[in-house]
Every structure is written in C-alpha cells, then in structure tokens.
Amino acid sequence: MITFAQRRLRNTLISGLFFALAIVVYTVYRDSHARPEFLSGWTLLILVFLLAAYHIRKRLSMLDLSPAASWLQLHIYLGFGAVLAFALHVGPRWPDGLIESMLFAAFVLTAGSGIVGLYLSRRLPRRLTRQGEEVIYERIPAFISQLRDESEALVIDAAQRTGSSTLADFYRDELAPYFAGPRHFWAHLLGSGKPIFMLSQRLNALQRYLGADEREAHAQLVVLLDQKNDLDFHYAVQTLLKRWTILHVPATAAMLILVLVHVLLVYAFTA
Amino acid sequence: MNKKPLQRFGYQDSPYHRPNQDWVCGYTDSGQACPRGPEASGKCSGAGHCEPLQQEGRWKCTRSDLAGGPCNDGPTSDGRCGVALPPCQPRRSLRAKRRLVSRWITAITVGLLMVVLGGQQGLALLEPGPRVSGHAQLQACDACHESADHPMSSWLGRVFSGHAGATDSQRCLLCHGVGEAPELAHGLSAQQREALAPAQPMAGAGLKVRWASELLVDPTAPLDCGQCHREHRGTQADISAMSNARCQTCHTQQFNSFADGHPDFEDFPARRRTRIQFDHVAHIGKHFADAPEGAVVPEACGDCHMPANAQGMMVMRGFDAGCAGCHAGDIAGAGRADAPGVAILQVPGFDVQALHNAGMVTGQWPEFAEGRGSAFLESLLQADPTAHAAYQRLRDADDWLDLSSAPLETLQAAQTVIWAYKRFMLDLREQGASALVQRLIGDSDRAAERQMRQLVSGLSIHVIEATSDAWFPDLAAEWAAYVAGELPVPEVVAPVITASSVEADFDEDEFADLFGDSGDLFASDETETEIAAEPVRPISDGIPAPVIPDSVPAMPSSKPQATPQPVEQASVHTEAVDDDEFDALFGGDDLFSSDVELDEDDTASPVEKKSVALSLDERMRLGGWYLDDLSLRYRPAGHADALLQAWLQQAAAPQVVTALADPGSPGRCTKCHSADRANESEQLRINWHVARPDPHQHAFTEFNHKAHFSIMGDAGCMGCHQLNAEADYAAAFAGTDARVFASNFRNLERNKCATCHTGGQAGDQCTTCHSYHIGEFAATEPLTRLTKALSGSP
C-alpha cells in the first residue's frame, strides 16, 4: 500500500519531469521562428478544459470514470501545469488590454484560489484532528446549541441552589453571547487563542467570589467553555475548507468564457 | 471534569444531513433540525411531524425515533399528523450558493463582453494593449488588421476559413518597405543567403538551438511580420528585439557568444576596394612627410574623415578639405605636356588624294587633319546605321592617312564617314548643341536628355560656328551640292610625290613658320625615293566610279580658309561677335598664324600684344570650350566638373567613357575615382563619391564610430585601423573588378571589440551590430488618398 507521502513524491517527480520537458520544448519552440504564444496558449487551453472536466466528473458519479480521488490528483498536478503554461504564455507582466486583463484576473483568481484551497486541504485537517472532537460540519450548530443548553441549565441550577447570582450574572454578561453561536472565527483561522484565553481568565478570576456549591458549577462551565472553543475552531476551519471553492468555481466559469473570446480574437486578428 | 463526546452516530441519535442537495434546513444554524426538511425543490413538505401510515384501517404515527418516536396522541382520524409543525425554513446549501454565484459571474461576464463588443468603442476596447509610440497615430484597427474590415459576426468564420490571402503583414508593408521579398528570411532568396553565408555543419551552439534549428526551423518558410515584431506591448516596447538564439537557429555558423566563437573580421568592413583610390600608406608614409613647405597636408585622421550621420559612419570630408591642396592642379591640367582639354570633336585625317584617285567625292577636307577623330566619333555616327557600319569597316584599316592600297570597300567607307561627319557638322551648325544630343540619344529618352544637356553645357553656337567655319568653310553649299549630285569627281593625281612636290604645295615662308627654318619635315624618316615609290592605284583599276552628275560645279580647295582660334567659354559670348571683336579674341584669319608667330611679331599692335600675351592653355585655365586647331576641346574647370562627369556617366557612349576613363585623360578623373565593372560586357561605372550613407542601403553590419570616440586610446583611429604596408593597394586599381583588392589596413581585431562587448558589459546581442532587414530598398511612399487609390490598398 502506497502511503500519501510516497504518492505525493511520485506524482511530484513525474510532474516535475513533465514540466521541465515542457519548458525545454517551449524554449526550443521560442528560439525557432514559430510563435511560442500559440504553443503555450493551446497547451493552456487544453489544460484548462481538462481541469474543468474534474467538476463534471464529480457530477457524473454514476459513471465508472475512475475514483474522484484520482481525478483530484490529476486536477492538482494539471493545475500546476496550467500555472506554468500561463506563466510562459503571458510572461512577467500584467496585460494591458481589457479582455486580456479580465482573463488574467480570472486565471489568477482561479489558480490562486485553487492553490490556497490545496494548501488548506493539506494543512487544516491536521489541525482539526489535533484540537477537540472531530465533528460533522453541519452538526456544529446543533452541538453549540446543546452546550448552550447545558451551560444555562448549570448556571440556573447553581443560582437556585446557592441563592447567589454571581455566576449567573457573569454568564449573562460574558458567556451567554459566547454560547449563542460560533465565535472567534478569524482568531481560530489565524491560530490565535487570545480571545478564549481572555474569556477563560475572566471566568477563572470569578472563582474567588464563588461559594463551594458554585465552584462545582464553575468547574463544569470551564469544561463547556473549552468544548465550545473546540467547536468554534472546527466551525471556522471547516467553513474555510468548504467555502474557498465559492471563489474557485465561479472564477473558473468566467475564465472559460474569456478564454474562448480570447482564442477567437487571436485567430481573427492574427494573419 | 472530562468533556463528554458530542458526536454520536446512529439514526436514532443524530439527524441525517444532505449538504449535497440544493436546499437544507434553515433551523440548522440555530441548532435545531427540521423534522421534515425542505425537499430538493426547496419546498417544505407536510405540516406535521410525520406522514401517518394507514394500516388495517387505522392511521399509524411514523415519527422517527430521532424525533421522539411515535407520538402519544397519534394521527387524527382523517389521517393527518396530530403534532403540528411550524413550516420549515429552506436555505440554499453551500453547493447551491456556489452554483448561483457561478451563474451570476457567468452572466456578468457575458453581459460585460456584449457591452464591450457591441458598444461604440467595441474594437478599441478589444485592443490587447497600447501600441508602440511609432504606431500611436494608427487609431483604426483596420490600419493593421484585415479582420477589422469585417463585422464581428464573421470573425468566428474567419477563424476557420482563414483570411483568403489577405494578411496583416501586407498592411505592415504599406508603410514599412523592407525589400521585394519581405516574407523571406532577411528578405533574401535561399540562393542569395547561400552566397552570403555558405551552409556549414552546425557546431558550437547549445543543444536547444540545435534542436530548434534541426526540428523546427525551415529557412524557406515564409515569415509574418508578427513572428518577430510583437505589438500591443506598451508604448515603449522594443518590438524589434530579437534574441541571439533566434538568430542562431537559422544561421549555419553557430557559436556561443561574440567573444566565444564569433567569426573573425576577415572581410569587414571592406568587401570591395575603396571607391576613391587613396593609398593611405603612401600618403602618410611618404607624400605627407615629403610635402613641400607650405603645402596643406592633414595632420590627423579627422582632418579628412568625419562621422556622416547619427549612425556614425565615417566619410571623407571632401576633395577641397583633403585633396585639393596637392591635386587641384592635376585636374585643371596644369603642367600637362599635351592639351589640357578633352577633344570632344576632332577632324579625322584621311588620305584624301587616294580617295580622289579612286573616284570618291570628298569635297573640302582639312588638309592637315590626322588621327582617327576623337573617341566621340563612333558614338556620333551610331545614329546613322550606314555611317556606323562604314566606320566599323574603316576602323580595320591600318592607316587612314594612307589609303592608297585600301580596298574599294574601305575607300567607300571613308567617303561615307566623311559625308556623315559633314552632315553632323552641318546639323550642329544649324541646330546647335542639340544636334550633338540627338546624335547620341535621340529624341525619345527625355530622362537621358536632361543628363545630356550637361554634356554640352557651355557649348555656345558661336563656338560651333567658329569651328564649322574653320574646318569646313563652305559647308552648307557643299552639302547642298553633294545632295544634288553636283559635286565633281576630282581629277586623278599622278602618284608621284616627291619632296619638291610637297614643297610646291606650300609657301616656303609659311612652311618655315610652321616647322622651323632648318627642319626638313621628312628628312629623318623617309627618303624622297621611298615616298615616291608609294604605289598609287589608278582609277582604271576596275574600281567603279561614283555616279556623279555631269554638271557638278567645281569646288574650292580643300585647304581651310580660316584659322581656328581658341574660343573662350561660350557663356562669355552672349551677344553677336563682330569681326573686330572676334579678331581681338581669336586672332587673325590665318589658321597658321600661331601663337608662336604672334609672340614673335614685334610689329603687333598693343591690343594684339595684350591678346597674345598668354598662351592658349593659359587663357583657358579657367576651363570651357575652345577651338584648338582641328579639335574642339573642353577643358575641365576644376574638381567635380559636371560636364566630364556627365560624359563618364553616359551609357550611350561607351567608347567615350572608356577613353575618358583613362587616368591620363584631361581632368584625370580616374586617377582617383575608380571605375568598376564586373565583366567586360558591362558599362564602366565611375565611383564619384566615397562610400557614404545611403538611406536605401541597409547593411547587415553597422558600426557607430561616434559612439566609440570616447574610448579610443592614444593610438586614436589607428588603435583599430592599422596600416598594412605590405598590401599592394594600388595594384587592385589596375583592373575594374572592385571585388579584387588589397586593403590599406590590416583586418580589424575581433578581440578588441570583445573586451567590452560581452553580456555583462556593453552587450553582445547579435542585433547590437547586425540588422535583420538588409539589402537595398526604399522607404514606402506616404499613404495618401492618391497613393492608396493607385495601389488599390484600403
């Protein structure tokens, strides 16, 4: 059984070989008196449509077209090939024309979001497994609601038993908003624990003002707070993992349209 | 306290989520699940917790275990759920949102394109980038692009059907003239390229270049302008840039860089001898060093050479700056032993007596004419085929002054030439100098006629009349008689010629005046006996006599009546000249009252003394037309004499060109100005100018001298241009093939250039020194309505 690292190494080497070969072919072509833009352009066009075919493959799940994971691997490495072809095609400059600028932006947005998505899909799952319980994204709001209910019940019970509103007041002012829904989205994405640390500090500081009965409820609140923090982290990370494609896919659609117009103009005005 | 697990699996413990559907439960965000979530269409199904199932006549609750299992009250009797539900809250799933965004983006993109393409500025907005500044004025796309002439709806079809031969490159060529075959590499045919750079085995270049060369490059394939010139890359873009590798892939002799492998300068810059014969070694080493005191000699290269243009080509400063100090006198004829003027017309000498003896009619003919006429004679006779044929035949005769043994055909040819010459002289007298022009080029070639006007520049009618009167005093009457057949057949003279008979023909005093008192003209060469023994063929030797009418009047003696005298340049004579003035200018009537005689005449009047104080040559030192005995001469006025240049450029008179091209000819033009022709069949071409910038000539290699002045060391120009004393520079000018030469200078050393011209310093791009579009081609005409209409271009 080949491991992920071995597969990545193999695919990277093969892709690197192809890319090097492509660069050599391109430079040889460029040094001839042919127009290298046509070589890189047609290569790029073919790659773009192959990459777009991955989206279609996912929709045709009823057909036996090899596993989607294999298509994804192909999509990833062809994507890097497309970036290389694009770099050779355009060169180190921002185009000046309106159509070309739009196409350039669409490609950069598509390729950029794809590369970011690939990075996220490789880095974030590890963080997800390291922090808290693995939960299904769609269930997170329900789990947050569950924690909220538990914490509210805990605080009410403590208040009723002790007759002290210290813990309840703190909950009302500080914790109720926190348990109301996912919080600290950007802090979790950026890997910052400061917001939850500050909140925990304030909760811990409250302990000296609590009686013995309240301290038990306080200890349970700390645990719930930690669980809520884990859920917030999972929510933030999984949201990012799912939503980067909202940039990737629409940009691809725009790019495909502009590519066709670009090819039409190139052939109509090159004679 | 430990954390309790939140995630539970099992249909009774957790709801089933379908994020792949377009609609999901909107309550999910608040932690609640929709017991009966939205359908795929986004609608909420049912108003209760379950859809009751009828079994055995009873309605049974089907609420899921997850929602609490069958409810206590169960369905109503009519089969409706007894637990009412608030309506579900459909919400688009992430996938649906993504699809929606994609559709919006697609619609926006298409809409934007339609606005761009359909608007007033549609084509302009399609421009892929600013044009280079030189093309800034080309506002309309169809100035360069043929497709812009057609509606957008046709573009897709044109992508597949092509452009029907109308290419954008052709529109480039409307403004950019790059030769007759711009689609070929360098604008040259394969044969021309092979001649310039013979094919060689590829070596020395990198692997990529060799692959490109061997696999992709077809030197015979046509090239579009756009293959090298990339437009729409900014106003300051270098659209002529070309990589070294692109050059190398085609070039058969490949190398790594200018410093490593570039061919040495074996034939650069000189591929031919210099146009002006100037021996640098001899001048610098000898003539300048030995120049007499006061002579103007150059002290540095810059005294004679200077940059000609922005490209820094070095040219000569000109004759006046560099040569006149020593050579002006040569051209004017100072110190010449022979006449300093070119004999344009000269009376050829014939053995008139022999012609008479053979029954030929000659009329008057200058008795002392000798020679075969000037080099111009044949050219002047070319207009008359009969005369020209006669001249050709006559040319084979060894001695025109002794035709006594010549065959009849030669004698008849001489007669024909004589009358043709007289006819020409009559035409010249009656029509003026235009007769000379017409004889040479006719009336048809008006372009050449403009040049021919230069050939007779300054030849006034007075000079012509004086010449005609001197040579053929009664030409008009004689010609009329000849045409009428009224000229008499001369009497046959007995073939006895002795010294006494010669003496009898001359007055002794006159003879003494001419040849000196003591000289016996014939004593040293031939004895009387030898002369007397000269055979004379009687007319009865079977030679048919010419058909002459019986009533031919007697003609005067053939001895010239008037003495031709020097005539000053015609421009002086703007009015009719009366006899006294004429005499004052040209002397008396006696042809043989020469300057010598006049100089010795102590009895001459003061006016006469003044007029004869200078010799003929001295009086004509400023140049011009003049009559010198039996020659009408032209003396060059100085350097770059327009008349001599015109004659030497006159293709219609190759004999004249050949004669004038003699370095010893008056004017001595070809002493310095080399004459070229690749083979004997070609017309000699005199190089009037040094090599100098020609806007129509596009050299393969260019060197900017000016750009290198600041880096010259103490040796100056000679740091690169080193004299080669061993080269036989002058020998190359004995021939006419300019390609055969020995340079005055050693080959330039490539290593000197390569010390700076490397990739890291002054650059070693091929295009630093070399041009792609080479050869001779003119700039195209400006595109006006007229030129467009004439060329049929859009």
Boltz contact constraints between the chains, C-beta under 6 A:
constraints:
  - contact:
      token1: [A, 27]
      token2: [B, 208]
      max_distance: 6.0
  - contact:
      token1: [A, 28]
      token2: [B, 208]
      max_distance: 6.0
  - contact:
      token1: [A, 28]
      token2: [B, 211]
      max_distance: 6.0
  - contact:
      token1: [A, 28]
      token2: [B, 212]
      max_distance: 6.0
  - contact:
      token1: [A, 31]
      token2: [B, 209]
      max_distance: 6.0
  - contact:
      token1: [A, 31]
      token2: [B, 212]
      max_distance: 6.0
  - contact:
      token1: [A, 31]
      token2: [B, 245]
      max_distance: 6.0
  - contact:
      token1: [A, 31]
      token2: [B, 246]
      max_distance: 6.0
  - contact:
      token1: [A, 31]
      token2: [B, 249]
      max_distance: 6.0
  - contact:
      token1: [A, 32]
      token2: [B, 212]
      max_distance: 6.0
  - contact:
      token1: [A, 32]
      token2: [B, 216]
      max_distance: 6.0
  - contact:
      token1: [A, 32]
      token2: [B, 217]
      max_distance: 6.0
  - contact:
      token1: [A, 32]
      token2: [B, 249]
      max_distance: 6.0
  - contact:
      token1: [A, 33]
      token2: [B, 227]
      max_distance: 6.0
  - contact:
      token1: [A, 35]
      token2: [B, 227]
      max_distance: 6.0
  - contact:
      token1: [A, 96]
      token2: [B, 129]
      max_distance: 6.0
  - contact:
      token1: [A, 96]
      token2: [B, 130]
      max_distance: 6.0
  - contact:
      token1: [A, 97]
      token2: [B, 127]
      max_distance: 6.0
  - contact:
      token1: [A, 97]
      token2: [B, 128]
      max_distance: 6.0
  - contact:
      token1: [A, 97]
      token2: [B, 129]
      max_distance: 6.0
  - contact:
      token1: [A, 98]
      token2: [B, 125]
      max_distance: 6.0
  - contact:
      token1: [A, 100]
      token2: [B, 128]
      max_distance: 6.0
  - contact:
      token1: [A, 133]
      token2: [B, 6]
      max_distance: 6.0
  - contact:
      token1: [A, 133]
      token2: [B, 7]
      max_distance: 6.0
  - contact:
      token1: [A, 135]
      token2: [B, 7]
      max_distance: 6.0
  - contact:
      token1: [A, 138]
      token2: [B, 17]
      max_distance: 6.0
  - contact:
      token1: [A, 138]
      token2: [B, 19]
      max_distance: 6.0
  - contact:
      token1: [A, 141]
      token2: [B, 28]
      max_distance: 6.0
  - contact:
      token1: [A, 141]
      token2: [B, 29]
      max_distance: 6.0
  - contact:
      token1: [A, 141]
      token2: [B, 31]
      max_distance: 6.0
  - contact:
      token1: [A, 142]
      token2: [B, 31]
      max_distance: 6.0
  - contact:
      token1: [A, 143]
      token2: [B, 6]
      max_distance: 6.0
  - contact:
      token1: [A, 145]
      token2: [B, 31]
      max_distance: 6.0
  - contact:
      token1: [A, 219]
      token2: [B, 1]
      max_distance: 6.0
  - contact:
      token1: [A, 220]
      token2: [B, 1]
      max_distance: 6.0
  - contact:
      token1: [A, 223]
      token2: [B, 1]
      max_distance: 6.0
  - contact:
      token1: [A, 223]
      token2: [B, 3]
      max_distance: 6.0
  - contact:
      token1: [A, 227]
      token2: [B, 3]
      max_distance: 6.0
  - contact:
      token1: [A, 242]
      token2: [B, 94]
      max_distance: 6.0
  - contact:
      token1: [A, 245]
      token2: [B, 98]
      max_distance: 6.0
  - contact:
      token1: [A, 246]
      token2: [B, 98]
      max_distance: 6.0
  - contact:
      token1: [A, 246]
      token2: [B, 101]
      max_distance: 6.0
  - contact:
      token1: [A, 249]
      token2: [B, 98]
      max_distance: 6.0
  - contact:
      token1: [A, 249]
      token2: [B, 102]
      max_distance: 6.0
  - contact:
      token1: [A, 250]
      token2: [B, 101]
      max_distance: 6.0
  - contact:
      token1: [A, 250]
      token2: [B, 102]
      max_distance: 6.0
  - contact:
      token1: [A, 250]
      token2: [B, 105]
      max_distance: 6.0
  - contact:
      token1: [A, 253]
      token2: [B, 102]
      max_distance: 6.0
  - contact:
      token1: [A, 253]
      token2: [B, 105]
      max_distance: 6.0
  - contact:
      token1: [A, 253]
      token2: [B, 106]
      max_distance: 6.0
  - contact:
      token1: [A, 254]
      token2: [B, 105]
      max_distance: 6.0
  - contact:
      token1: [A, 254]
      token2: [B, 109]
      max_distance: 6.0
  - contact:
      token1: [A, 257]
      token2: [B, 109]
      max_distance: 6.0
  - contact:
      token1: [A, 267]
      token2: [B, 159]
      max_distance: 6.0
  - contact:
      token1: [A, 268]
      token2: [B, 147]
      max_distance: 6.0
  - contact:
      token1: [A, 268]
      token2: [B, 155]
      max_distance: 6.0
  - contact:
      token1: [A, 268]
      token2: [B, 158]
      max_distance: 6.0
  - contact:
      token1: [A, 268]
      token2: [B, 159]
      max_distance: 6.0
  - contact:
      token1: [A, 269]
      token2: [B, 145]
      max_distance: 6.0
  - contact:
      token1: [A, 269]
      token2: [B, 147]
      max_distance: 6.0
  - contact:
      token1: [A, 271]
      token2: [B, 163]
      max_distance: 6.0
  - contact:
      token1: [A, 271]
      token2: [B, 167]
      max_distance: 6.0
  - contact:
      token1: [A, 271]
      token2: [B, 168]
      max_distance: 6.0
